[in-house]
Structures are given as structure tokens and as C-alpha cells.
Amino acid sequence: MIQPPSTKSTILVVDDTPDNISVLRSILGTDYAIKIANSGRLALEIAATQPPDLILLDIMMPEMDGYEVCKHLKADPLTRPIPVIFVTAKTETGDEVQGLALGAVDYLTKPVVPAIVKARVNTHLTLQQARRELEQKNDDLQQTRLELEQKNLILNDEKELLEDIVTRMRSASPFDVRKIRLIQKLLEKTGGDIALSAYRPDGAQHVMVGDFSGHGLTAAFGGPLVSYIFYQRTAEGRAMRCILEEVNRILYRQLPTQLYMAAGALELSPDRKQVMAWNCGLPPTLYLDATHAINRVNSRGLPLGISEEIDTFEPHAQIEMKPDMRIYQYSDGITEANSIERKLYGQERLEALVSRIYQEQLPLEVIWQELDAYCDGRGLSDDAVMIEISA
């Protein structure tokens, strides 16, 4: 069960209809401090003088509608960080797109479902709090770095602390190992490659492999955020397409432009007979069956977090899952392993090795043995991960 934050957050409910305000107050009033505004102008005054933690904003209001209110909120540096969720009777896709384009974090339609309202509000308050803590830690770290650089000191203790935070957040990930084999190597204590697996309430399985740009601690910070969205939305029963849309939007808005995530994702139907696959910047997803032929799902989308203008996250491929089939997702740290002559291990060698693993039923760890020999014991030059999914 989703729990609200331990200290009461403040939510500003903006609606010109008293009955709508009463409904939201009855849903949220026990767990949160509720402020009320029955017009757009009053909402802007309250937000500027007593900034709430989150705003639930109606669209259809006289004088100043919700879209205009959101524009003003996002134009003011003081109110820009406040998460805005539209709550409206407007149900057209274009209305939702317009609201999200103005900077809203979510869109709920009336009549509202109490459990969904609570879940969405709690999710965005949690993300807001996490962002504040990360920003504060970053500000503290930058100030400390400047002070220590002036004294010609190294921030080993601070780096270890941040690594420990990221490691703890990643180790808490509820990875579901059913029908899964996983291998992973990180160059540092923290790394930019992630592997996620979970089942929806209806029995469908979601799997994701991600590879953040960059290396080390900087690349690792996005992982816990993606993991949170993945597991939260999967538990809510959301489709993988929707999860990819949200991950892309959040990474684009929350991370620096040079940080993005190549990603491969799978959604296996509850009966495990159909698989929808996405490849956004990773090496080809491979799948094999008793014919021993290697099939590929090549990259067909931009890495997540590069652009908010992606039109659709419809599946890049649909696979009929056979009883003896295996699917392999992996990051380019495997194919880009270097020999002593600086030659890449490459896709052809990997596919031959995966075929042998499948036919001879070998452990995935054989890959590390092969790469270690190929690299003459010098180790990999990048983080690497592989997941094998079975029928």
C-alpha cells in the first residue's frame, strides 16, 4: 500500500466548483494540508506568497483557465518547481498533451478515482522531495568541492558517501528473478548500466535494460530515478509504453542535457505467448528458438531523455514467444570490449557466443570468461550487463 510522506505536505486545490473541491479534500485531507483557491488569480497569489508542495489545477475556470495559470506558474522562478497536476473533465488526448507541454507533471480526468489520485499525488510529492534532496546534496557538494580545491584537497570522503547512497538505492530495487538470468559488471562501485524486472498485477512481465551516457557516479545518479518509475508504474498496472513515455519525460526535464539513457524494454503477456519489444539506442535485442536462427530487434528509437518531442512509444517489434525461446538484452559494454590490438569484440562474435550458450545450455558467466580471454585479462572498458529471458 502506498504511504504518504511522514510529514504533511501542502496541496493547493484550484477549482471554481465547490463540489469538486469537497471531493478532493475528502480524498486527500487526512494525509495532507489542503489549501483552496476558487480562481486562477487567487491560486497565483497563494502560490507566490505561501508556495505549496503540489498543485491540483482545474482547466475550465472563468477569467483565467488552468492553462493560463500553469503558464504563469512556470514563468515565475519562485513557483516553477511546484509540481502541477491537471484535474479536469477534458478527456481529449490533445488536452493532455497541451497540459504536459506547459510543464504539468500529470493529468487526471474527472470523475476522479480516489486510489489513483492518492497514488499520483504521493508519487509526484516523493519525486519532488527526492529532487530537492539531490539538489541540496549537489549544492552542498559543489560548495565543499570549491573549499577543498582551494586547499588542494581531494573529496574522497564525499565521493564515497555519494557512491554509498547510490549503491543503497540500487540494491533496494525489487528485481524479480523469475524467468530471468542476469550478469553485470561495473567499472566502479557505481555505474551507468541498470537491469530491471517486475510483474504487473495481471501477470504481464516488464523487463528493462538501460545504459546511461558517461561513466561512474555521474551516470549512476539517473538509475534510481528510472528504477523508481519502472517499479511504481508496473505495480500500478501501467503498460510498458506508458512507462517509457514517463521515463523519457522525467529524464529530459530532470537531468542535464548530456545525460541520457539508451534503453531496451520488453512486455511479456500474462500467458507469455506474446512479447512487445522496444529498442531505443541499445545493441540489437536477440531472440533464439529451437531452429537456432538468431533474430534481432534493432534500435529504432532515440535514447530516453534526449528529446520530449518523440511522437509515439508504440512497440518496435512484436514477437511470438515459443516454449523454448530465449531473449537477450545487453549493453554495448560487451560488444565494445577491446583486444590488446584495440579491436572490438563486436556483434558477430557475441551472437555466435549467445548461440552456443543457448544450444549447450551454458551459464551466462561464460561471457565474462570469453571477454577476459579476448581482452588478455585487462578487463572491460565500460560497464556491461546482459539479461536472458525465457518462456
N, C-alpha and C positions, 0 to 999 in steps of 0.2 A: 504494500500500500504506500502511495506517495505521501510523504510527510512535508508540511510547510516548514520554512525556516524556524529555528528555535526562538528568535526574537521577532516580534511582529513588524512586518514591513507595511508601508503605507501605500494604498492603492487609490488613485483618483478615478472615480467613475463619472464619465461625462455623457449625459443623455438628457434630452428635453422632456422625456416621458417618465413621470413618477413611477409608474408600474414597472418599467424596465429597471429603474434604479433599485426598486424594492427587491426584484428578483436577484440581482447581482449582490445586493447587500446580504440577502438571506443565504446565498451560496458561500460567500467569502467572509462575512462579518465575524465569524467565530475565530478565524485564523489570522485575519489581517485588520489593520486600522483603515477604515474606509472614509475617504473624503468625497464630497459630492459637488458637482458643478452642472447646472442645468442649461448652460450655454457655452459656446466656444470661447467667448471673450472672458467669461469668469474662469474657465479652465486655464487659459493662458496666464491670468493674474495669479491664480493659486500655484501653478507650476513654477512661475518665476519667483514668487516670494516664499513658498513652502514646498520645494520640489519633492514630489512623491517618488517612491521606488518604481512604480509602474502605473501606466495609464490605460484604462479601458475606455475606448472612444467610439461613440456612435458616429455614423456618417451623415444621416439625413437629419439635420437640425436647421432651424431658421437663422437668418442673418449670416452666420458663418458655419459652413458644414464641416464635417470631420476632416475631409481632405485639406481644407484651408488651415484648420487648427494644426494638423500634423506638419504642414509646410512651415508654419511659424515656429513650432517646437523644434524642428530640425535646423532652422536657420539661426537659432539662438544658442551660442556655445554653452550657456548655463543649462538649458533644457534638452540639448541634443542627445546626451547619453541616456535619457529616460526611455526605457522600452515602451513602445506603443502597440497595443493590440486593438485592432478594429473589431467592434461588436455591432453587427448590422443585419438588417433584413435583406440587404442587397446580395444576391447569390450568384450573379454572373461572374464567369472567370475573369472577364476584363476588369470588373470592380476589384477583385482580389489582387490582380496584377498591378493595378494603379495604386492600391494601398501599399503594397510591398515596395513598389518603386519609389514611393515618397519616404520610405525609411521605416515603415512599421515592421515589427518582428513577427507578427502573426495576424490571422484573420479568422474570426469566429462568426458564424451566421446564427441569426435568431430563427426560431426559439432556441435558446442555448441549452446544452446538456450539462448539468452540474458537474459530473465527473470529468468531462472534457475541459470545462472552464478551470476547475481546480488544477488539473494536470498541466494545462498550458501556462497558467499563471505561475505555478510553482517552478516549472521548467525555466521560464524566462527570468524569474527572480533569482534562481540558482545560477544561471549563466551570467546575469548581471553582477552578482556577488563575486563569482569566480573571476570575471574580468576586472573588477575593482581591485581584488586582491593581487592579481597578476600585475596590474598597472602600478599598484603601490609597491610590490616587490621589485618591479623593474625600476621605478623611481629611486627606491632605496639603494638598489644595486648600482645604478648609474652614479649616484652621489658618492657611494662608497668607493667605486672604481676611480673616480676623479681624485678623491682624497688620497687613496693608496698609490695612485700613479705619481702624484706629486712627491711622495715619499719613496718612490721606486720599489714598491712592494707588489706582491702577486696575490690575486684574490683566490687562493686555493680553497680556503675555508668556505667562502661564499659559493664558489662553483660546486663544491662537494654537497653543500646544503641544497642547492637547486637541483642537482642531479638526484639527490635522495628524495626530494619532493616528487619529481617526475617519475622516478622509479617506483615509488609507493603508489602513485596514482595509476600507473600502468599495471602493476602487479595486482591491483584490486579489480581489474577488468574481469567480468564473469564469463570468460571464454568457455563455450560449450564444446566439448571434445567428441561428442557423438558423431560418428561417420567421418571423422577428421583425423589426418596425421599432419603434424606441424613440425618444421625445423626452422631455426632462426639464429643468426649470428649478428652481433652488434660490434662495431669497431670500438665504441666507448661504452661506458656504463649505461648511458642513454643513447638512443639512436632514432633515426627518422623513419624506420620501417615499422608498420603495425600489421597485426593479423587479428581479425575479429570474427566470432562465430556465435550465433544465437538462434533460438527458435521463437517464432511468433506464437501467440496463444492458439491459433488454428492449426499448428503443426508444421507450417512452412518454415524452411531454414534460410537464414540470411548469412552470407559469408562475404567478408571484405578483406582485401589486401591493399595497403597504402604505402606509398614511398614519398616522403616529403623531400622537397628540394633542400640542398645544403647538407650539412653533417653535424653530428654531435648535439649539444644541448639546444642550440637554436632550432634545429629541425625537430627535436623531440617535443617541444612545447605544444605543437598542434595535435599530437597524438591523443592526449587525454580528452581534449575537446571533441574530437571526432568520435572517440570511443563512447563518450557520454551520450552524444546524439544517437549513435548507432544502437546502443543497448536500450536507451529510453524509448526511442520510437519503435523498435522491434517489439518491446514488451507491450506497447500500446496497440500493436497490430497494424502498424503502418506498412505500406508497400515499400519495397526497396527503391523504386523510382522516387518516391516522396522523400526518402531518407537522403538519397544522393542530391536532390534539389536543395534540401536544407543544409547539408554539409557544404555544398558549393557556396550557398549564400552566406553562411556564417564565416567560412574561411575567407571569402572575399572581403567581408566587412570588418573582420576582427584581426586578421594577420597582415603584416607588412606585404607590400606587393611582390617582393622577391621570394616569399614563402608560399608554396602551393603544394598540392598532393596528387601525384599520379595514383590512380585507383583502379582496381578490378573488383567487380561485385557480382554475386550470384544470388538468385532467389529460387530455391527448390520448392516445388509444390508440395502440399502435405502428403500426397501419395508418392512423392519422389519420382514421378514419371515425366515431369516437365521441368526444365531449367531455363530461366531467363538470365542472360549474361550481359554485363556491361564491361567495356574496357576503355578507360579514359587515361591513356598515356603509359600504360604498363606494357611489357613484352607480351606476345600472344598468349592468351589462355589456351591450354592444351586439353583435349579430351580423347581418350582411347577406350576401345572395347575389344571384344574377342577377335575382331578382324585384324587387330594390331595396327590399323591405319591411324596416323596422327592427324587429328582435326584441330583447327586453330580458330580462335576468335581474336582477330587483330584489333589494335587500337582504332576506335572510331570517334573518340571524343576528346575534348581538351581536358588536361588535368584539372582537378577541382580547386577552386579558389582563384583562378586566373581571370575569369570574367563572369559578371552577373547576367550577361546578355544571351546565355545559352537558351535556345528556344524550347528544347524538349530533352527529357531524360528517358525517352522510350528505349526498350531493350535493344542492344546492338545485335543480339542473336538469341534464338530460341532453340533449345536442344532437347531432343527426345532422350530421356535418361533410360539406358538399358541396365538390366540387373548386374552386369559385370563391368559397368563403365567406371572409369576414374577420371576426375577433372583436376587439373593442376594450375594453380595461380602462384605467381612468384614475382619478385622484384628484379631489377636489372643488375643488382649486385652479383648475381650468379653468372649471367651471360657476359658481364664485363670484367670478370676475373682475368688477370694478366699473367702470362707466362714470363719466364725470365727474359725472353726475347721481345717482351712488350706486345705480344699478340693476344687478342681477346679469346676467351673460351668459346664464346659465340653460341648462336641459336641452334645450329646444326648439331654440334656436339651434345648440347643439352637435350635435344629431342631424342637423339639416339640413346642417351643415358636414361631418360624417363621411360622410353620404350622397354629398355632392359629391366628397369625396376618393376614395371608393370608385368612383363612376361614371367620374370623369375620370382616375383613377389618378394623383392628385396626391401630392407628398411630404407627410409628416405635418407638416413645418415650416410648412405653410400655416396651421396652427392658431395658431402664435405670431404670424404676420403679422396674422391676423384679430383676435386678442386685443389686440395692440398698438394697432391702429386703434380697437377698441372702448373701450379704456382711455385713449384720447387720449395715448398714449405715456408714461403714468405707471407702467406696469409692473404686474405681478400683486401681489395682497395676500397670497398664500400659495404655498407650494411646489406644483409641479404636475408630473404625469408621465402619459404615455399609452403603452400598448403595443398594437401591431397584430399579431395572429397570423393567419397564412394557412394554408390547407390544404396 
